[in-house]
Amino acid sequence: MSGPDISGIGMTSARTRDRLVKRLQAGGISNVDVLERIRNVPRHLFVDEALASRAYEDTELPIGHSQTISQPYVVARKTEALISAGPVKKVLEVGTGCGYQTAVLAPLVGQIHGIERIAPLLHRARQTLFELGIKNVRLKHGDGWKGWPEEAPFDGILVAAAAETTPQDLIDQLVVGGRLIIPVGGRGGQDLLQLTKRAGGTIERESLGLVSFVPLLEGKIR
């Protein structure tokens, strides 16, 4: 029995992936490294086999446990925003989910610390990232609202679920000059915010556009 097709050959054509990349470019994504990661990361490995044929559509897809894999455009937008100010050494990812965002980001930053509250998703993400040979990632089962204080401070924080208000613990765990990328708002639609922490604790806010994410919930599930 053969292992997973980590290259994507036979699952999708280069034309299919190029079409996705061109759509992201048309939407304003311009960072060449980010676009290459979207092109090369085998997204079909992060979804159920029944949905693999749709893996390179620019849409979110269900991954079980009432969660979704994010739309490639949103993954690219968040990644581009995080790294646009220069090299980022240490990142906290809240809501690892299936690990797709992690895989896109991994070679573009120094180290990723990921938190996932749903244990089965965490185990799956860990296995997939291992199969892809991604080694600069440390994952834990935990409550993303609280961040990862033992590993703080972080140069950047990405949040993959929507909060009605920004968790103060996450802001506190940013370095001065660090960026928090988080969807904020209620169900049905949120504003993707880039929050930059300045000296004295002041926060600069910039909207990156409207998005729709599952809610950021407290606690964890075995």
Backbone torsions as a table, in degrees:
resi	resn	phi	psi	omega
1	MET	NA	127.7	-176.8
2	SER	-80.9	157.4	179.1
3	GLY	-82.4	-176.0	-178.2
4	PRO	-67.1	147.5	178.8
5	ASP	-83.8	90.2	-174.2
6	ILE	-76.3	-15.9	179.3
7	SER	-83.7	-25.1	-176.5
8	GLY	88.7	-5.6	178.6
9	ILE	-63.8	132.0	-177.6
10	GLY	90.6	-21.3	177.9
11	MET	-92.9	-41.4	179.9
12	THR	-144.6	150.8	177.2
13	SER	-85.7	159.9	174.5
14	ALA	-58.3	-33.1	-179.9
15	ARG	-63.4	-39.2	179.8
16	THR	-63.2	-44.6	-179.9
17	ARG	-69.6	-39.1	177.5
18	ASP	-61.7	-37.4	178.8
19	ARG	-63.3	-40.2	177.2
20	LEU	-63.8	-45.7	-179.7
21	VAL	-61.6	-41.5	179.3
22	LYS	-64.2	-34.9	177.3
23	ARG	-65.8	-40.2	178.7
24	LEU	-66.7	-40.0	176.9
25	GLN	-61.2	-41.2	179.1
26	ALA	-64.3	-27.3	178.2
27	GLY	-84.5	-1.3	174.8
28	GLY	110.5	-0.6	177.9
29	ILE	-77.3	124.4	-174.1
30	SER	-124.2	-15.0	-178.1
31	ASN	-67.3	118.5	-174.3
32	VAL	-62.8	-40.4	-179.1
33	ASP	-64.4	-39.7	178.8
34	VAL	-66.1	-44.9	179.8
35	LEU	-62.5	-37.6	178.3
36	GLU	-67.3	-35.7	176.7
37	ARG	-66.4	-41.5	177.3
38	ILE	-61.8	-39.8	179.2
39	ARG	-66.1	-39.3	-168.0
40	ASN	-97.8	-23.3	179.4
41	VAL	-70.8	126.5	-177.8
42	PRO	-76.0	85.4	-174.1
43	ARG	-61.2	-26.5	-178.6
44	HIS	-63.8	-21.5	177.9
45	LEU	-73.0	-16.5	-174.9
46	PHE	-97.7	1.0	177.9
47	VAL	-122.8	165.3	177.2
48	ASP	-63.4	150.7	-176.8
49	GLU	-56.1	-34.9	-178.7
50	ALA	-64.8	-20.8	-178.8
51	LEU	-105.9	3.6	-173.9
52	ALA	-59.3	-33.2	-179.0
53	SER	-66.9	-16.4	-180.0
54	ARG	-104.1	6.1	-170.4
55	ALA	-62.3	-28.1	-176.0
56	TYR	-104.9	18.2	167.1
57	GLU	-79.8	151.4	178.9
58	ASP	-86.0	70.1	-178.1
59	THR	-151.1	154.6	173.0
60	GLU	-77.1	153.3	-179.2
61	LEU	-137.4	150.3	179.2
62	PRO	-70.0	143.6	176.3
63	ILE	-124.6	13.5	-179.1
64	GLY	92.0	165.3	177.1
65	HIS	59.7	29.5	179.7
66	SER	62.2	26.8	179.7
67	GLN	-116.7	166.5	-179.4
68	THR	-134.6	156.1	166.8
69	ILE	-86.6	131.8	-173.3
70	SER	-66.9	152.7	173.5
71	GLN	-57.4	134.2	179.6
72	PRO	-53.0	-37.6	178.6
73	TYR	-59.7	-43.2	-177.9
74	VAL	-68.2	-39.9	176.3
75	VAL	-59.9	-45.6	179.5
76	ALA	-64.8	-41.0	-179.0
77	ARG	-63.1	-45.5	-179.9
78	LYS	-65.4	-43.1	-179.0
79	THR	-64.8	-46.1	-179.9
80	GLU	-60.8	-42.7	-180.0
81	ALA	-63.9	-40.3	-176.5
82	LEU	-64.7	-39.7	-172.9
83	ILE	-98.7	1.6	-172.4
84	SER	-69.5	-20.4	-178.7
85	ALA	-90.6	0.2	-179.5
86	GLY	127.7	-175.7	-176.7
87	PRO	-56.0	138.3	178.6
88	VAL	-119.9	117.7	-174.5
89	LYS	-84.1	-44.4	-169.9
90	LYS	-132.9	121.8	-174.7
91	VAL	-122.1	139.8	168.8
92	LEU	-104.2	127.4	175.7
93	GLU	-112.4	117.3	-179.5
94	VAL	-99.2	115.8	-177.5
95	GLY	91.6	64.2	-178.5
96	THR	-62.3	-33.8	179.6
97	GLY	59.1	-127.4	-179.5
98	CYS	-82.3	-11.0	177.3
99	GLY	98.4	3.9	-177.0
100	TYR	-65.2	-49.2	177.4
101	GLN	-57.6	-39.6	179.0
102	THR	-59.1	-45.7	-177.9
103	ALA	-65.6	-38.5	177.9
104	VAL	-65.2	-42.4	-173.6
105	LEU	-78.2	-31.5	-165.3
106	ALA	-48.9	-50.7	-176.9
107	PRO	-76.6	-4.3	-176.0
108	LEU	-97.7	-6.8	-179.7
109	VAL	-134.4	174.0	-179.1
110	GLY	-75.0	-60.5	-175.4
111	GLN	-143.0	140.1	176.6
112	ILE	-115.4	132.0	171.1
113	HIS	-112.5	114.2	-175.2
114	GLY	-110.1	139.9	177.4
115	ILE	-119.0	133.1	175.1
116	GLU	-135.4	132.6	-175.7
117	ARG	-86.0	-17.3	-177.2
118	ILE	-104.4	109.1	-171.3
119	ALA	-56.5	-45.7	-179.3
120	PRO	-60.2	-36.0	176.6
121	LEU	-67.0	-40.0	178.9
122	LEU	-60.3	-45.9	-178.8
123	HIS	-63.0	-41.1	179.3
124	ARG	-65.6	-44.1	179.5
125	ALA	-61.8	-43.0	-179.7
126	ARG	-59.8	-42.7	-179.4
127	GLN	-67.1	-43.7	-178.7
128	THR	-65.1	-43.4	179.0
129	LEU	-64.5	-35.8	176.1
130	PHE	-63.4	-44.4	179.8
131	GLU	-62.3	-29.8	179.8
132	LEU	-85.8	-2.8	178.3
133	GLY	74.0	24.0	179.5
134	ILE	-87.8	116.9	-169.3
135	LYS	-114.6	-12.7	-176.5
136	ASN	-92.3	38.2	-177.6
137	VAL	-130.1	133.6	173.5
138	ARG	-122.3	124.7	-175.2
139	LEU	-114.6	149.3	173.6
140	LYS	-145.2	153.3	175.2
141	HIS	-85.6	116.1	-176.4
142	GLY	-168.9	-176.1	-178.2
143	ASP	-96.2	109.4	-176.3
144	GLY	-64.3	-24.4	178.0
145	TRP	-58.2	-31.1	-176.0
146	LYS	-89.9	-7.3	-177.4
147	GLY	68.0	-149.9	-179.7
148	TRP	-137.7	73.9	-171.4
149	PRO	-59.1	-29.8	-178.8
150	GLU	-66.5	-23.3	-178.8
151	GLU	-105.6	-4.3	-179.5
152	ALA	-68.5	156.8	6.5
153	PRO	-88.6	162.9	-179.4
154	PHE	-116.4	147.0	176.1
155	ASP	-78.1	-25.1	178.2
156	GLY	-153.3	149.8	176.7
157	ILE	-133.4	127.9	174.3
158	LEU	-111.7	133.3	179.4
159	VAL	-118.7	128.6	-174.4
160	ALA	-106.2	25.6	175.1
161	ALA	-150.4	157.5	-171.4
162	ALA	-93.0	132.6	175.2
163	ALA	-110.3	142.9	177.4
164	GLU	-72.4	-28.9	172.3
165	THR	-135.5	153.0	-178.6
166	THR	-73.0	124.7	179.0
167	PRO	-61.8	124.3	-178.3
168	GLN	-63.0	-33.0	179.8
169	ASP	-58.5	-35.5	-179.7
170	LEU	-70.5	-42.4	176.7
171	ILE	-60.9	-42.4	-178.9
172	ASP	-63.0	-25.8	-175.8
173	GLN	-91.7	6.2	175.6
174	LEU	-89.2	144.3	169.0
175	VAL	-72.5	161.4	171.2
176	VAL	-64.3	127.0	-174.6
177	GLY	94.3	-8.4	-179.9
178	GLY	-75.5	160.8	-176.8
179	ARG	-121.5	136.0	172.4
180	LEU	-111.7	120.7	177.8
181	ILE	-107.3	115.8	-171.5
182	ILE	-149.2	135.7	171.2
183	PRO	-79.1	129.6	-177.3
184	VAL	-125.5	129.5	179.3
185	GLY	145.6	177.8	-177.7
186	GLY	-86.4	-174.1	-179.7
187	ARG	-63.4	145.1	175.8
188	GLY	97.9	-18.4	178.5
189	GLY	169.7	137.8	-179.4
190	GLN	-137.8	169.0	175.4
191	ASP	-101.1	123.3	175.9
192	LEU	-80.4	113.8	-174.4
193	LEU	-105.9	143.7	168.0
194	GLN	-109.7	114.8	-179.4
195	LEU	-109.9	120.5	-179.4
196	THR	-109.0	126.1	-177.5
197	LYS	-86.5	125.8	-179.9
198	ARG	-109.9	170.2	179.6
199	ALA	-57.0	140.5	-177.9
200	GLY	84.8	-0.2	176.8
201	GLY	87.4	3.6	177.6
202	THR	-69.7	151.6	-175.5
203	ILE	-121.9	125.8	171.5
204	GLU	-91.9	132.7	-177.5
205	ARG	-113.9	135.8	174.3
206	GLU	-139.2	133.2	177.6
207	SER	-85.8	133.0	177.9
208	LEU	-103.5	2.3	177.8
209	GLY	124.3	171.1	-180.0
210	LEU	-85.4	139.7	-178.4
211	VAL	-141.4	173.1	175.6
212	SER	-137.4	111.7	-178.1
213	PHE	-123.7	157.5	169.6
214	VAL	-66.6	157.0	-176.9
215	PRO	-71.6	147.6	173.8
216	LEU	-81.6	111.6	-176.1
217	LEU	-105.6	150.7	177.8
218	GLU	-84.8	162.8	178.4
219	GLY	84.3	-175.3	178.6
220	LYS	-143.6	159.1	-175.1
221	ILE	-124.2	130.2	177.0
222	ARG	-78.1	NA	NA
